[in-house]
């Protein structure tokens, strides 16, 4: 999930813009309003995010883990006759972050996730907000890329240690040496 995204007019450096989750969590925590000017003066963005900062979502459960309420029922509650009991009491929303999303047949905002082929987009935002408020997002370790490179080298070495691959091994060594030479020469 992108917490910040850098964007700017052509010819100018990118300015960081917060995601919906980042802005909502910052507002809930009482942090200052985030504007382009806020970031241009060099102050630190909330949550120590920098442009193009991403977090890995630590899903709380399958789709519809967060409470879903039909928006039409909220409207009906607001239009309830005086003295009648509304469907939802107004204090239900007190001190809560409320996200409005669409989940109507043919108009779904769904995304494929590790938990579901049709995970509601509004729940992706809710999950990210929850992570920011509780500080429990997942982060890739700094050694993930070196570990992947080492695994690729080990797998490649294993294949080339098999009998009958001497010629491809020599060809690969020549190509590798040529690539290194070109990089060093340019």
C-alpha positions in Angstrom: 0.0 0.0 0.0 1.5 3.4 -1.0 1.5 5.8 2.0 3.0 8.6 0.0 3.3 9.2 -3.7 5.5 11.7 -5.3 4.0 13.8 -8.1 4.7 17.1 -9.6 4.3 19.1 -12.8 6.7 18.3 -15.6 10.1 20.0 -15.1 9.6 20.3 -11.3 10.7 17.9 -8.7 8.0 15.6 -7.3 6.1 16.7 -4.1 4.9 14.0 -1.7 1.1 13.5 -1.5 -0.4 11.4 1.3 -2.7 8.5 0.6 -6.2 8.4 1.9 -5.0 6.1 4.8 -2.0 8.4 5.6 -4.1 11.5 5.7 -7.0 9.9 7.7 -4.6 8.5 10.3 -2.7 11.8 10.6 -5.9 13.7 11.1 -7.1 11.1 13.7 -3.8 11.5 15.5 -4.2 15.3 15.5 -1.2 15.9 13.2 -1.1 19.1 11.2 -2.9 19.3 7.9 -0.7 18.1 5.1 -0.4 20.3 2.1 2.2 20.8 -0.6 3.5 23.8 1.3 3.8 21.7 4.4 6.2 19.4 2.7 8.0 22.1 0.6 9.4 23.8 3.7 11.2 20.6 4.7 9.2 19.6 7.7 8.9 16.0 8.4 5.8 14.2 7.2 3.8 12.3 9.8 4.8 8.7 10.4 8.2 9.5 9.0 7.0 8.7 5.5 8.9 9.9 2.5 7.7 10.0 -1.1 6.9 6.6 -2.6 6.8 5.0 0.9 5.0 1.6 0.9 3.9 -0.7 3.6 2.9 -4.3 3.3 -0.7 -4.9 4.6 -1.0 -7.2 7.5 -4.6 -8.2 6.8 -6.9 -8.5 9.8 -8.9 -11.2 8.1 -10.9 -12.0 5.0 -13.1 -9.4 3.2 -15.8 -7.7 5.4 -13.7 -8.0 8.5 -14.3 -4.3 9.2 -17.9 -3.3 10.0 -19.9 -2.5 6.8 -23.0 -0.4 6.9 -25.3 0.5 4.0 -25.0 4.1 3.3 -28.8 4.3 2.5 -29.5 3.2 6.1 -27.4 6.1 7.4 -29.3 8.5 5.3 -32.6 7.0 6.5 -31.3 7.4 10.1 -30.6 11.0 9.5 -34.1 11.6 8.1 -35.9 9.8 10.9 -38.9 11.5 12.3 -38.4 13.3 15.6 -39.1 11.0 18.5 -38.6 7.8 16.4 -35.6 5.6 16.8 -33.1 5.8 13.9 -31.5 2.7 12.5 -28.1 3.9 13.7 -27.7 6.2 16.7 -25.5 9.3 15.9 -23.0 8.4 18.7 -22.1 5.2 16.8 -19.9 7.4 14.6 -18.3 9.4 17.4 -14.5 9.3 17.5 -14.5 6.9 14.5 -12.9 7.1 11.1 -15.7 6.4 8.5 -14.8 5.4 5.0 -17.4 5.4 2.2 -17.0 2.9 -0.6 -19.0 1.3 -3.3 -20.0 -2.4 -3.2 -23.0 -2.6 -5.6 -23.4 -5.3 -8.2 -21.4 -4.3 -11.3 -19.8 -1.3 -9.5 -17.5 -3.0 -7.1 -14.1 -1.6 -6.2 -12.5 -4.9 -5.5 -8.9 -6.0 -5.7 -7.1 -9.4 -5.7 -5.2 -10.0 -2.4 -3.6 -13.0 -0.8 -6.9 -13.6 1.1 -9.4 -13.0 -1.6 -9.9 -12.6 -5.4 -12.4 -9.8 -4.7 -11.3 -7.8 -1.6 -13.1 -4.5 -1.2 -10.9 -1.5 -2.0 -12.4 0.4 0.9 -11.1 -2.3 3.3 -7.6 -1.9 1.9 -7.7 1.7 3.0 -9.2 0.7 6.4 -6.5 -1.9 6.9 -3.8 0.6 6.1 -5.4 3.2 8.5 -5.5 0.5 11.2 -1.8 -0.3 10.7 -0.8 3.4 10.9 -2.8 3.9 14.1 -1.5 0.7 15.7 2.0 0.6 14.2 1.8 -3.0 13.1 2.3 -2.9 9.3 4.5 -5.5 7.8 7.8 -4.4 6.3 10.2 -6.3 4.0 13.5 -6.9 5.7 16.5 -5.0 4.3 18.1 -8.3 3.4 15.3 -9.5 1.2 17.0 -8.5 -2.1 20.4 -9.9 -1.2 18.8 -13.1 -0.1 16.9 -13.4 -3.3 20.1 -12.7 -5.3 22.0 -15.4 -3.3 19.2 -17.9 -3.9 19.2 -17.2 -7.7 23.0 -17.6 -7.8 22.8 -20.9 -5.8 20.0 -22.2 -8.0 21.9 -21.3 -11.2 25.1 -22.8 -9.8 23.2 -26.0 -9.0 21.9 -26.3 -12.6 25.4 -25.7 -14.1 27.0 -28.3 -11.9 24.9 -30.9 -13.6 26.7 -33.0 -16.3 26.6 -31.8 -19.9 26.5 -28.0 -19.3 30.1 -27.1 -19.8 29.5 -25.2 -23.1 26.5 -23.1 -21.7 28.7 -22.4 -18.6 31.5 -21.0 -20.7 29.0 -19.0 -22.7 27.4 -17.6 -19.6 30.9 -16.7 -18.2 31.8 -14.9 -21.4 28.5 -13.0 -21.4 28.9 -12.1 -17.8 32.5 -10.8 -18.4 31.3 -8.8 -21.4 28.5 -7.3 -19.4 30.8 -6.3 -16.5 33.3 -4.8 -19.0 30.6 -2.7 -20.6 29.4 -1.4 -17.3 32.9 -0.5 -16.2 33.7 1.0 -19.6 30.6 3.3 -19.8 
